Amino acid sequence: MEMLEGIEWLKPTLDSDSQNSILRLHKALYSLKEAPRLWYQHIDSFLGSIGLGKSDNDPNLYFTKDQSMFLVVYVDDILLLSKSLDLMCMFKAKLAGKYKLNDLGYASQFLGLEITTGSDYLFLNQQCFIQKVLNQFEMADCNSVSTSLQVKSFIPTTPECDKGNQAEY
């Protein structure tokens, strides 16, 4: 059995011979089929109680009323995005008061997305993930074909945008 992807940060704390290492999985998270639903209900009610609203389009996206901060939840990973460092620190303190947290600082990667930020931009890409998939299927040296989409094109959004038929998805 191999260690799960995404917990590489544990390797320095394990024995140098990782083949003889043992990881204990907490039953509340991993073996009960009701656990994910209960966890989501718990975090959802807590985030609502501290003033975050939920997106109509994505149940894992939360935001403040003035949309100055966004919070994304994926299982037990949380990503905070905010223009205000003070606001972010306040919400992190509220979360730390309720849950055990590991603050990993500024995000450089989340769920396979590489995140690059600057003073006036946020850039997301999946280059490492794509390279990993190509290597896995021995296609790293395949012939590439250019895309028909414009590179670095921006699609403007407006409040009047049609949400589409959400039942299809």
Secondary structure as the mmCIF struct_conf table of DSSP 4:
data_model
#
loop_
_struct_conf.conf_type_id
_struct_conf.id
_struct_conf.beg_label_comp_id
_struct_conf.beg_label_asym_id
_struct_conf.beg_label_seq_id
_struct_conf.end_label_comp_id
_struct_conf.end_label_asym_id
_struct_conf.end_label_seq_id
HELX_LH_PP_P HELX_LH_PP_P1 GLU A 2 LEU A 4
TURN_TY1_P TURN_TY1_P1 GLU A 5 GLY A 6
HELX_RH_3T_P HELX_RH_3T_P1 GLU A 8 THR A 13
BEND BEND1 LEU A 14 LEU A 14
BEND BEND2 SER A 16 SER A 16
HELX_RH_3T_P HELX_RH_3T_P2 SER A 18 ASN A 20
HELX_LH_PP_P HELX_LH_PP_P2 ARG A 24 HIS A 26
HELX_RH_AL_P HELX_RH_AL_P1 LYS A 27 TYR A 30
TURN_TY1_P TURN_TY1_P2 SER A 31 SER A 31
TURN_TY1_P TURN_TY1_P3 LYS A 33 GLU A 34
HELX_RH_AL_P HELX_RH_AL_P2 ALA A 35 SER A 49
TURN_TY1_P TURN_TY1_P4 ILE A 50 GLY A 51
HELX_LH_PP_P HELX_LH_PP_P3 LEU A 52 LEU A 52
STRN STRN1 GLY A 53 LYS A 54
HELX_LH_PP_P HELX_LH_PP_P4 SER A 55 SER A 55
BEND BEND3 ASP A 56 ASN A 57
TURN_TY1_P TURN_TY1_P5 PRO A 59 ASN A 60
STRN STRN2 LEU A 61 PHE A 63
TURN_TY1_P TURN_TY1_P6 LYS A 65 ASP A 66
BEND BEND4 GLN A 67 SER A 68
STRN STRN3 MET A 69 TYR A 74
TURN_TY1_P TURN_TY1_P7 VAL A 75 ASP A 76
STRN STRN4 ASP A 77 SER A 82
BEND BEND5 LYS A 83 LYS A 83
HELX_RH_AL_P HELX_RH_AL_P3 LEU A 85 LYS A 98
BEND BEND6 TYR A 99 TYR A 99
BEND BEND7 TYR A 106 TYR A 106
BEND BEND8 SER A 108 SER A 108
STRN STRN5 GLN A 109 PHE A 110
TURN_TY1_P TURN_TY1_P8 LEU A 111 GLY A 112
STRN STRN6 LEU A 113 THR A 117
BEND BEND9 SER A 119 ASP A 120
STRN STRN7 LEU A 122 ASN A 125
HELX_RH_AL_P HELX_RH_AL_P4 GLN A 127 GLN A 136
TURN_TY1_P TURN_TY1_P9 PHE A 137 GLU A 138
TURN_TY1_P TURN_TY1_P10 ALA A 140 ASP A 141
BEND BEND10 CYS A 142 CYS A 142
HELX_LH_PP_P HELX_LH_PP_P5 ASN A 143 SER A 144
BEND BEND11 SER A 148 LEU A 149
HELX_LH_PP_P HELX_LH_PP_P6 GLN A 150 GLN A 150
TURN_TY1_P TURN_TY1_P11 VAL A 151 LYS A 152
TURN_TY1_P TURN_TY1_P12 PRO A 159 GLU A 160
HELX_RH_3T_P HELX_RH_3T_P3 GLN A 166 GLU A 168
#
